[in-house]
């Protein structure tokens, strides 16, 4: 996970010139105001349009994130990639064993600041609708609440600098902050996941890259620094640190 910088708010305009994101948000807030109790107990569920998945939004997130998952940094060329809601839109859970709490952060369903691009595994298999807070009593429960009172455990790479909270020791992601935000994010995004092929074996993929770069680094001690081969080998390490490269946070911490 690396620090990301979000560009100005995206608009999806209709033929009438109105912003679709704004109009859809207004619909949700109006519906909630008309039947608040039913939405609060989950009897009614919001009809959330997938306009947040519009190409204008997804393509812009791909550009900003260099086509990598915002959480695990896997390249999304081999998969569809999903527009993820940092604060869950339909319901939320404080922990995996918790019940579903409604109505979720419905008013942020189309909020540009709440959207990230994620791999399918981080979004659907691990983060899901989890959103733990240090003090759940301060949770924003509807559109009239003050979000600034919340203190999320999860890291948002568009807001938090992940390097303050997570350090890679070799290919292993470890939490380093006293508030345990790094540790909690690693646990629930399962950033050290192992086992299957592809995006489910993120630890093995990082380890493969780490071993390759370590071998290059060790070989540099046998090559004169003015030798063209030295420059070529060293360039491989420097390129791997670039923000566009997979697992560059791990590379930067170790090399």
C-alpha positions as CSV (number, residue, x, y, z in Angstrom):
1,X,0.0,0.0,0.0
2,X,1.4,3.4,-1.0
3,X,0.2,7.0,-0.5
4,X,-2.1,8.1,-3.3
5,X,-3.2,11.6,-4.3
6,X,-6.8,12.0,-5.5
7,X,-7.5,14.4,-8.3
8,X,-10.4,16.9,-8.1
9,X,-14.0,15.7,-7.9
10,X,-15.3,13.7,-10.9
11,X,-18.7,14.6,-12.4
12,X,-20.9,12.3,-14.5
13,X,-23.2,14.7,-16.3
14,X,-26.6,13.8,-17.8
15,X,-27.8,15.3,-21.1
16,X,-29.5,18.1,-19.1
17,X,-26.1,19.1,-17.6
18,X,-26.9,17.8,-14.1
19,X,-24.3,15.7,-12.2
20,X,-25.6,12.2,-12.0
21,X,-23.6,11.5,-8.9
22,X,-25.3,14.4,-7.1
23,X,-28.8,13.6,-8.3
24,X,-28.5,9.9,-7.2
25,X,-27.2,11.0,-3.8
26,X,-30.2,13.3,-3.4
27,X,-32.5,10.4,-4.2
28,X,-31.1,8.3,-1.5
29,X,-31.2,11.0,1.1
30,X,-34.8,11.8,0.2
31,X,-35.8,8.2,0.4
32,X,-34.1,7.9,3.8
33,X,-35.9,10.9,5.2
34,X,-39.3,9.5,4.1
35,X,-38.8,6.1,5.8
36,X,-35.9,6.5,8.2
37,X,-37.0,3.8,10.8
38,X,-37.4,1.2,8.1
39,X,-34.0,1.8,6.6
40,X,-32.4,1.9,10.0
41,X,-33.7,-1.6,11.0
42,X,-33.0,-3.0,7.5
43,X,-36.6,-3.6,6.5
44,X,-36.1,-1.3,3.6
45,X,-32.9,-1.5,1.4
46,X,-31.6,1.3,-0.8
47,X,-31.8,1.0,-4.5
48,X,-28.2,2.1,-5.3
49,X,-27.5,2.7,-8.9
50,X,-24.1,1.5,-10.0
51,X,-23.2,4.8,-11.6
52,X,-20.2,4.9,-9.3
53,X,-18.8,2.2,-11.5
54,X,-19.0,4.6,-14.6
55,X,-16.0,4.5,-16.9
56,X,-15.2,8.1,-16.1
57,X,-14.7,7.2,-12.5
58,X,-13.0,3.8,-13.0
59,X,-10.6,5.0,-15.6
60,X,-9.6,8.0,-13.5
61,X,-8.9,5.7,-10.5
62,X,-6.9,3.4,-12.7
63,X,-4.8,6.4,-13.8
64,X,-4.2,7.6,-10.3
65,X,-3.4,4.2,-8.9
66,X,-1.3,3.1,-11.9
67,X,-3.8,0.3,-12.5
68,X,-3.0,-1.3,-9.1
69,X,-5.2,-2.3,-6.2
70,X,-5.3,0.5,-3.6
71,X,-4.7,-2.1,-0.8
72,X,-2.4,-4.9,-1.9
73,X,-0.8,-3.2,-5.0
74,X,-1.5,-6.1,-7.3
75,X,-1.6,-5.1,-11.0
76,X,-5.2,-5.2,-12.3
77,X,-4.3,-6.1,-16.0
78,X,-5.3,-9.7,-15.5
79,X,-8.6,-9.0,-13.7
80,X,-11.6,-6.7,-13.9
81,X,-10.9,-4.6,-10.9
82,X,-13.7,-3.0,-8.8
83,X,-14.7,0.4,-7.6
84,X,-14.6,-0.1,-3.8
85,X,-16.3,2.0,-1.2
86,X,-14.0,2.7,1.7
87,X,-17.0,3.3,4.0
88,X,-19.5,0.5,3.1
89,X,-22.6,1.8,1.3
90,X,-25.3,-0.8,2.2
91,X,-24.4,-1.9,5.7
92,X,-21.3,-2.2,7.9
93,X,-19.8,-4.5,10.5
94,X,-17.3,-3.7,13.3
95,X,-15.7,-7.1,13.0
96,X,-16.4,-10.3,11.0
97,X,-18.5,-11.8,13.8
98,X,-20.7,-8.7,14.1
99,X,-24.2,-8.5,12.8
100,X,-25.1,-6.4,9.7
101,X,-25.7,-2.8,10.8
102,X,-28.0,-0.8,8.6
103,X,-28.3,1.5,6.7
104,X,-24.6,1.8,6.0
105,X,-23.0,4.9,4.6
106,X,-25.6,5.3,1.9
107,X,-25.0,9.0,1.4
108,X,-21.4,8.3,0.4
109,X,-22.4,5.8,-2.3
110,X,-21.4,8.2,-5.1
111,X,-18.9,10.3,-3.1
112,X,-15.6,10.6,-5.0
113,X,-13.7,10.8,-1.8
114,X,-15.1,7.4,-0.7
115,X,-14.1,5.5,-3.9
116,X,-11.0,3.5,-4.5
117,X,-10.0,0.9,-7.1
118,X,-9.5,-2.6,-5.6
119,X,-8.8,-6.1,-6.7
120,X,-11.7,-8.6,-6.4
121,X,-9.9,-10.5,-3.6
122,X,-9.4,-7.4,-1.3
123,X,-12.9,-6.1,-2.0
124,X,-15.1,-9.2,-2.0
125,X,-13.2,-11.8,0.0
126,X,-11.5,-9.8,2.7
127,X,-12.6,-6.2,3.4
128,X,-16.2,-6.8,2.3
129,X,-18.5,-4.6,4.5
130,X,-16.1,-4.3,7.5
131,X,-15.4,-0.9,8.8
132,X,-14.0,-1.0,12.4
133,X,-13.7,2.2,14.4
134,X,-11.7,2.8,17.5
135,X,-14.8,4.1,19.2
136,X,-17.9,2.6,17.6
137,X,-20.1,5.0,19.6
138,X,-18.9,7.9,17.4
139,X,-19.9,6.2,14.2
140,X,-21.7,8.4,11.6
141,X,-25.1,6.7,11.3
142,X,-26.7,8.8,8.6
143,X,-26.2,11.8,6.3
144,X,-26.7,14.3,9.2
145,X,-23.8,12.8,11.2
146,X,-20.3,14.3,11.6
147,X,-17.8,12.0,9.8
148,X,-14.9,13.8,11.4
149,X,-15.7,12.3,14.8
150,X,-14.9,8.8,13.4
151,X,-11.5,7.3,13.9
152,X,-11.3,4.3,11.5
153,X,-8.8,1.5,12.0
154,X,-8.6,0.9,8.3
155,X,-6.0,2.8,6.3
156,X,-7.2,4.9,3.4
157,X,-4.1,5.4,1.1
158,X,-5.8,8.6,-0.2
159,X,-5.7,10.0,3.3
160,X,-3.2,8.1,5.3
161,X,0.5,7.6,4.5
162,X,0.7,3.8,4.7
163,X,4.5,3.9,5.3
164,X,3.8,5.4,8.8
165,X,1.7,2.4,9.7
166,X,3.1,-0.6,7.7
167,X,6.7,-1.7,7.2
168,X,7.8,-4.6,5.1
169,X,10.4,-6.9,6.6
170,X,11.4,-8.8,3.6
171,X,8.1,-9.7,1.8
172,X,6.2,-9.7,5.1
173,X,3.9,-6.7,5.9
174,X,4.0,-5.7,9.6
175,X,2.1,-3.1,11.6
176,X,4.4,-0.5,13.2
177,X,2.1,2.2,14.7
178,X,1.1,2.2,18.4
179,X,-2.6,2.6,17.5
180,X,-2.5,-0.7,15.6
181,X,-4.1,0.7,12.4
182,X,-1.4,-0.9,10.3
183,X,-1.9,-4.3,12.1
184,X,-5.7,-4.2,11.7
185,X,-5.5,-3.2,8.0
186,X,-3.0,-6.0,7.3
187,X,-5.2,-8.5,9.1
188,X,-8.6,-7.7,7.5
189,X,-7.3,-6.9,4.0
190,X,-5.2,-10.1,4.5
191,X,-2.1,-8.4,3.0
192,X,0.0,-11.5,3.8
193,X,-2.4,-14.0,2.2
194,X,-0.8,-17.2,0.9
195,X,-1.9,-20.4,-0.8
196,X,-3.6,-20.1,-4.1
197,X,-2.3,-18.8,-7.4
198,X,-2.6,-15.3,-8.7
199,X,-4.1,-12.6,-6.6
200,X,-4.7,-15.0,-3.7
201,X,-1.0,-15.7,-3.1
202,X,0.1,-12.1,-2.5
203,X,2.8,-13.1,-0.1
204,X,4.4,-15.5,-2.5
205,X,4.3,-13.0,-5.3
206,X,6.0,-10.4,-3.1
207,X,8.6,-13.0,-2.0
208,X,9.4,-13.9,-5.6
209,X,10.1,-10.3,-6.4
210,X,12.1,-9.8,-3.1
211,X,14.2,-12.9,-3.8
212,X,14.9,-11.7,-7.4
213,X,15.9,-8.2,-6.3
214,X,18.0,-9.6,-3.4
215,X,20.0,-11.7,-5.8
216,X,20.6,-8.6,-8.0
217,X,21.7,-6.6,-5.0
218,X,24.1,-9.3,-3.8
219,X,25.6,-9.6,-7.3
220,X,26.3,-5.8,-7.3
221,X,29.1,-6.4,-4.8
222,X,31.0,-8.4,-7.4
223,X,30.7,-5.8,-10.2
224,X,32.7,-2.6,-10.3
225,X,30.5,0.5,-9.9
226,X,31.7,2.0,-13.2
227,X,30.9,-1.2,-15.1
228,X,27.9,-0.8,-17.4
229,X,26.6,-4.1,-16.0
230,X,26.5,-2.5,-12.5
231,X,24.3,0.3,-13.8
232,X,22.0,-2.0,-15.6
233,X,21.5,-4.3,-12.5
234,X,21.0,-1.3,-10.2
235,X,18.5,0.1,-12.6
236,X,16.3,-2.9,-12.1
237,X,16.1,-2.2,-8.4
238,X,15.4,1.5,-9.0
239,X,12.6,0.7,-11.5
240,X,11.0,-1.7,-9.0
241,X,10.6,1.2,-6.5
242,X,8.5,3.3,-9.0
243,X,4.9,3.8,-7.9
244,X,3.7,2.2,-11.1
245,X,5.3,-1.1,-10.2
246,X,3.6,-3.9,-8.2
247,X,4.6,-4.1,-4.5
248,X,6.8,-1.0,-4.7
249,X,6.1,-0.3,-1.0
250,X,7.8,-3.6,-0.2
251,X,10.7,-2.8,-2.5
252,X,11.2,0.7,-1.0
253,X,11.4,-0.7,2.5
254,X,13.9,-3.4,1.7
255,X,16.1,-1.9,-1.0
